Amino acid sequence: MINLRSEADILGMRQAALVVRAIHDDLRTHVRAGMTTAQVDQRAKAVLEAHGAVSNFYGYYDYPAQTCISVNNTVVHGIPSEEEILAPGDLVSFDCGALLNGWNGDSCFSIVLPGGDEKTMAARQRLSDITEESMWVGIAAMATGKFVSDIGAAIDDFVVAQDPEPGIVEEFTGHGIGRAMHEDPTVFNYRTRGRGPRLKAGMVLCIEPILTAGSQENITLADGWTVKTADGKDACHWESQIAKHAGGIWVLNEPDGGAARLAKYGVVPVPLGD
């Protein structure tokens, strides 16, 4: 069942999404080579506490950390640890969530840490740039399309047009979000045969393409969470949380609602009373 949210509901999710954005802003400022991923996780926890929120990741199916931090060939669900030390040139995806006043926020960004081999860093930055832009292409399709499947089709078309073409990980998808972190509908990151549900006012979706520098094939480690590329090549993950309401769309985790990045696609996000 797809939950259609009221304007008041969307405003509640906006606050949770902005807590996640505050985590991202802190990590962008403070994360550096030499830190352990456990130290990064504790920074996220401190931001959550400062905003009166808790992680919606911690304890989710017994997940043991506040965030998912996926480095280089980790596709998703990297568990922060004291043993994992970030290195110059690493490609790091920071997937973070917040539960605030019963509403969920969930988004992810990626960076390439400075100071590594220039050729490797350039390839990783390209993968991150394509992944990020494919997300914005999907968001624009949510604004202009008629069906949820239009989002995946737009992402697929964008990625296929790249040369060389990254792989699209099909096993992990976007999703609805609200009182639960994962709700209907499934938001595929690739073209599907069916049209899927019609896009309607009240939908709040997480659009989250995950791309690889090689094959999309992956393996899950013995911890039951960490997913690695089967060929050992890099992966990258970006995610945003978007509401569709009577007046248009609004990217809840972006302070400007996504205006700056959507302008090139002719989409003007419409906020509710912030």
C-alpha positions as CSV (number, residue, x, y, z in Angstrom):
1,M,0.0,0.0,0.0
2,I,1.3,3.4,-0.9
3,N,0.8,6.0,1.8
4,L,-0.1,9.5,0.5
5,R,1.0,12.1,2.9
6,S,-0.6,15.4,3.9
7,E,1.2,18.7,3.8
8,A,1.7,18.5,7.6
9,D,3.2,15.0,7.1
10,I,5.6,16.3,4.5
11,L,6.7,19.2,6.7
12,G,7.5,16.6,9.4
13,M,9.6,14.7,7.0
14,R,11.3,17.9,5.9
15,Q,12.6,18.4,9.4
16,A,13.9,14.8,9.6
17,A,15.5,15.2,6.1
18,L,17.2,18.4,7.2
19,V,18.7,16.6,10.2
20,V,20.3,14.1,7.7
21,R,21.5,17.1,5.7
22,A,23.1,18.5,8.9
23,I,25.0,15.2,9.3
24,H,26.1,15.4,5.7
25,D,27.3,19.0,6.1
26,D,29.3,18.0,9.2
27,L,30.9,15.1,7.5
28,R,31.8,17.1,4.4
29,T,33.6,19.5,6.7
30,H,35.4,17.1,9.0
31,V,36.0,13.8,7.4
32,R,39.6,13.3,6.3
33,A,42.1,10.5,5.5
34,G,43.3,8.9,8.7
35,M,40.0,8.8,10.4
36,T,38.4,5.4,11.1
37,T,34.9,4.9,9.8
38,A,33.8,4.3,13.5
39,Q,34.9,7.9,14.2
40,V,32.8,9.1,11.3
41,D,29.9,7.2,12.7
42,Q,30.3,8.9,16.1
43,R,30.3,12.3,14.4
44,A,26.9,11.4,12.8
45,K,25.6,10.3,16.2
46,A,26.6,13.6,17.8
47,V,24.7,15.6,15.1
48,L,21.6,13.4,15.6
49,E,21.7,14.0,19.4
50,A,22.2,17.8,18.9
51,H,19.0,17.8,16.9
52,G,17.0,15.6,19.3
53,A,16.9,12.8,16.7
54,V,18.0,9.2,16.6
55,S,19.4,7.0,13.8
56,N,16.8,5.0,12.0
57,F,19.5,2.7,10.9
58,Y,20.7,1.6,14.3
59,G,18.9,-1.6,15.3
60,Y,17.1,-1.9,11.9
61,Y,17.1,-5.7,11.5
62,D,19.9,-5.6,14.1
63,Y,22.1,-3.2,12.1
64,P,24.9,-2.3,14.6
65,A,25.8,1.3,13.7
66,Q,24.4,4.8,13.2
67,T,25.3,5.1,9.5
68,C,26.4,3.0,6.5
69,I,29.8,4.0,5.2
70,S,30.8,2.3,2.0
71,V,34.4,2.7,0.8
72,N,35.6,2.1,-2.8
73,N,34.4,-1.4,-3.8
74,T,31.7,-1.6,-1.1
75,V,28.4,-1.2,-2.8
76,V,26.1,-0.5,0.2
77,H,25.7,-1.2,3.9
78,G,29.4,-0.8,5.0
79,I,29.5,-1.2,8.8
80,P,31.7,1.5,10.4
81,S,34.6,0.0,12.4
82,E,37.7,1.0,14.3
83,E,39.7,-1.2,11.9
84,E,38.7,0.6,8.7
85,I,40.9,3.7,8.2
86,L,40.1,6.1,5.4
87,A,43.0,6.7,3.0
88,P,43.8,9.5,0.6
89,G,41.9,9.0,-2.7
90,D,39.2,6.8,-1.2
91,L,35.7,7.0,-2.7
92,V,33.4,7.1,0.3
93,S,29.5,6.9,0.3
94,F,27.9,8.2,3.5
95,D,24.3,6.8,3.8
96,C,22.6,8.4,6.8
97,G,19.2,8.5,8.4
98,A,17.2,10.2,11.1
99,L,14.1,9.6,13.0
100,L,12.5,12.8,14.4
101,N,9.0,13.1,15.8
102,G,8.0,9.8,14.2
103,W,9.1,10.8,10.7
104,N,12.0,9.3,8.8
105,G,14.8,11.1,6.8
106,D,17.2,9.1,4.6
107,S,19.8,10.3,2.1
108,C,23.3,9.6,0.9
109,F,26.2,11.5,-0.6
110,S,29.7,10.5,-1.8
111,I,33.1,12.2,-1.9
112,V,36.6,11.4,-3.1
113,L,39.1,12.1,-0.3
114,P,42.0,14.4,-1.5
115,G,45.6,13.4,-1.7
116,G,45.5,10.1,-3.7
117,D,46.7,9.0,-7.1
118,E,45.5,11.5,-9.6
119,K,44.3,9.0,-12.2
120,T,42.5,6.9,-9.6
121,M,40.9,10.0,-8.1
122,A,39.7,11.3,-11.5
123,A,38.1,8.0,-12.3
124,R,36.4,7.9,-8.9
125,Q,35.2,11.5,-9.2
126,R,33.7,10.7,-12.6
127,L,31.8,7.8,-11.2
128,S,30.5,10.0,-8.3
129,D,29.6,12.8,-10.7
130,I,27.6,10.4,-13.0
131,T,25.9,8.8,-10.0
132,E,24.9,12.1,-8.6
133,E,23.6,13.5,-11.8
134,S,21.7,10.4,-12.6
135,M,19.9,11.0,-9.2
136,W,19.0,14.5,-10.3
137,V,17.8,13.2,-13.7
138,G,15.5,10.8,-11.8
139,I,14.3,13.6,-9.5
140,A,13.4,15.7,-12.6
141,A,11.5,12.7,-14.0
142,M,9.5,12.5,-10.8
143,A,8.5,16.1,-11.4
144,T,7.6,15.7,-15.1
145,G,6.6,12.0,-15.4
146,K,3.3,10.2,-14.9
147,F,4.5,6.9,-13.4
148,V,7.1,5.8,-10.9
149,S,8.7,3.8,-13.7
150,D,9.5,7.1,-15.5
151,I,12.2,7.7,-12.8
152,G,14.1,4.5,-13.5
153,A,13.8,5.0,-17.2
154,A,15.3,8.4,-17.0
155,I,18.2,7.2,-14.8
156,D,18.8,4.3,-17.2
157,D,18.9,6.5,-20.3
158,F,21.3,8.9,-18.7
159,V,23.7,6.2,-17.5
160,V,23.6,4.3,-20.8
161,A,24.6,7.6,-22.6
162,Q,27.8,7.8,-20.7
163,D,31.1,6.6,-22.3
164,P,32.4,4.4,-20.8
165,E,29.1,3.4,-19.3
166,P,28.9,2.6,-15.5
167,G,27.0,-0.4,-14.3
168,I,23.6,0.1,-12.6
169,V,23.2,-2.1,-9.5
170,E,19.7,-3.5,-9.9
171,E,19.5,-5.4,-6.6
172,F,19.1,-2.3,-4.5
173,T,16.4,0.3,-5.2
174,G,14.8,3.4,-4.0
175,H,11.6,3.4,-2.0
176,G,8.8,5.2,-0.4
177,I,9.4,6.7,3.1
178,G,7.3,8.1,5.9
179,R,6.5,6.6,9.4
180,A,8.7,3.7,8.3
181,M,12.1,4.1,6.6
182,H,11.2,1.8,3.8
183,E,7.6,1.9,2.4
184,D,5.9,1.2,-1.0
185,P,6.5,1.8,-3.8
186,T,9.8,0.4,-5.0
187,V,11.7,2.9,-7.1
188,F,13.8,1.1,-9.6
189,N,17.0,2.7,-11.0
190,Y,16.6,1.2,-14.4
191,R,14.0,0.8,-17.2
192,T,11.3,-1.8,-16.5
193,R,8.6,-3.2,-18.6
194,G,5.7,-2.2,-16.3
195,R,4.7,1.3,-15.7
196,G,4.4,0.9,-12.0
197,P,2.1,3.1,-9.8
198,R,1.0,6.5,-11.0
199,L,2.9,9.4,-9.5
200,K,0.4,11.2,-7.2
201,A,0.4,14.1,-4.8
202,G,1.3,12.9,-1.3
203,M,4.0,10.5,-2.4
204,V,7.4,10.8,-0.7
205,L,10.2,8.8,-2.4
206,C,13.8,8.2,-1.9
207,I,15.6,8.1,-5.3
208,E,19.0,6.4,-4.9
209,P,21.0,5.2,-7.9
210,I,24.0,3.0,-7.1
211,L,26.5,2.7,-9.9
212,T,29.7,0.6,-10.4
213,A,32.9,1.1,-12.4
214,G,32.6,-2.5,-13.6
215,S,30.0,-5.2,-13.3
216,Q,26.9,-4.8,-11.1
217,E,27.5,-8.3,-9.7
218,N,28.0,-8.2,-6.0
219,I,28.6,-10.4,-2.9
220,T,27.4,-10.0,0.7
221,L,30.1,-10.6,3.3
222,A,29.7,-12.9,6.3
223,D,28.5,-10.0,8.5
224,G,25.3,-10.2,6.6
225,W,25.4,-6.5,5.7
226,T,28.5,-5.4,3.8
227,V,28.0,-5.7,0.0
228,K,31.1,-5.7,-2.2
229,T,31.4,-5.6,-6.0
230,A,32.3,-9.1,-7.2
231,D,35.0,-7.8,-9.5
232,G,36.6,-5.5,-6.9
233,K,35.9,-2.4,-8.8
234,D,34.5,0.8,-7.3
235,A,30.9,1.6,-6.5
236,C,29.1,4.8,-5.7
237,H,25.8,5.7,-4.1
238,W,23.7,9.0,-4.0
239,E,20.2,9.4,-2.5
240,S,17.7,12.2,-2.0
241,Q,14.3,12.3,-0.4
242,I,11.6,14.0,-2.5
243,A,8.0,14.9,-1.9
244,K,5.3,15.3,-4.6
245,H,2.5,17.5,-3.5
246,A,-0.3,19.4,-5.1
247,G,2.0,22.3,-6.2
248,G,4.9,20.3,-7.5
249,I,8.0,18.5,-6.0
250,W,10.3,19.4,-3.1
251,V,13.6,17.8,-2.4
252,L,13.3,17.6,1.4
253,N,17.0,17.1,2.2
254,E,18.1,20.1,0.2
255,P,17.9,23.6,1.9
256,D,16.8,25.1,-1.4
257,G,14.5,22.2,-2.2
258,G,16.7,21.2,-5.1
259,A,16.3,24.5,-7.1
260,A,19.9,24.9,-8.1
261,R,20.4,21.4,-9.5
262,L,16.9,21.1,-11.1
263,A,17.1,24.4,-13.0
264,K,18.9,22.8,-15.9
265,Y,16.0,20.4,-16.4
266,G,13.4,23.2,-16.3
267,V,12.0,22.0,-13.0
268,V,11.2,24.6,-10.3
269,P,10.7,22.9,-6.8
270,V,7.7,24.2,-4.8
271,P,8.1,24.4,-1.0
272,L,5.4,24.1,1.5
273,G,5.3,26.3,4.6
274,D,8.9,25.6,5.8
